[in-house]
Amino acid sequence: MSKGIIAGAVAFMGLIVVGIVMLVVLFIGGIASVMVQQPTATAGGGCSPVGDFNQQQWDAAFAKAGVLHDKGPKFLEVAKKQGIDPVLFAAISFSETGWGKSKAVRVKHNPGGIMEIATGMATVKVFATLDEGIESMGVTLHNRIIKDGLNTIEKLGAIYAPIGASNDPTNLNANWVPTVHGITEKLGGAVGSCGGTTGSGKYIMPIDKPVISSGFVDRINPVTGVPEHHKGLDFAAPKGTLIKAADDGKVIFAGMGVSGSGYGGYGNVVAIEHAATKEWTLYGHQSKVMVKVGQQVKKGDIIGQVGSTGQSTGNHLHFEIRKSKTGNQIDPAPVLGVFPPK
């Protein structure tokens, strides 16, 4: 074989290799552009920092959402009808469709990765219009969130993108949860589901290494000298000791409990509403409050620091569990599984 022929063959093989490499890169890049549109969520966890819907951020995000750019009002309409968080609804759709640019949403009007039952879930379902697809996705999410109780992004992720699935050899599904969290933040933060802020219904100890200095008992108020029923537990601790939310919930009061506020005498106090239990927890006498009214918190989140503000004779946390927003306190001891001094 001549040197010219050999050189030509080598050059030809080189072109084939380069072509294959380019195809692989384009294929992987195409998948990545659809599957990973947003970075991992920041410390906000995808929740609205003020607990309110942010129309400006919602509109700005939809303006960049491909064929879904004018469907913001439709998402709000369907979310209200189905009783689901509109921000979570839109975030999942953006994640599933690469911000409204995937073939499934452009050609098949499928905004949520909904599969066709008739083909054994082997193909993506086709809808006549985008509005029809959004309606169907809303029903699906209602069934998963409301009926099945998959009320967090993490729980939904286990259904939408299960880790270790046989059809996900490169583990792209691991991106689903952080991606949806990130998109909810782009939309202004979830205001309903908020990653499970309805609560677990099980409280944790609000302070590490608890030392109970007073129980849920009748006593003489150490400040006023007047007989009273102590309506919570007191945990003695050094000033600055971190205080944790006992469960997921929404902050309904955060600041100095002045007379007439309903929290007079508690000093710097935080009150959290827990939808799962239809109860409220209160954290009094703080030296520093570290949350704001309307903020969604998760179990274990730091909400403040121990202090001695208000009617207090020393550094401690006063902790209450309430059956109503304004009172009707119950003994926290059996709930937390502790045994205070009598």
PyMOL commands that set and color helices and strands:
alter all, ss='L'
color gray80, all
select helices_A, chain A and resi 3-35+55-62+66-68+72-82+86-97+103-107+117-119+130-147+153-160+172-186+332-336
alter helices_A, ss='H'
color red, helices_A
select strands_A, chain A and resi 212-214+218-220+227-229+233-236+242-244+249-256+268-274+279-289+296-297+302-306+316-324+327-330
alter strands_A, ss='S'
color yellow, strands_A
deselect
rebuild
show_as cartoon
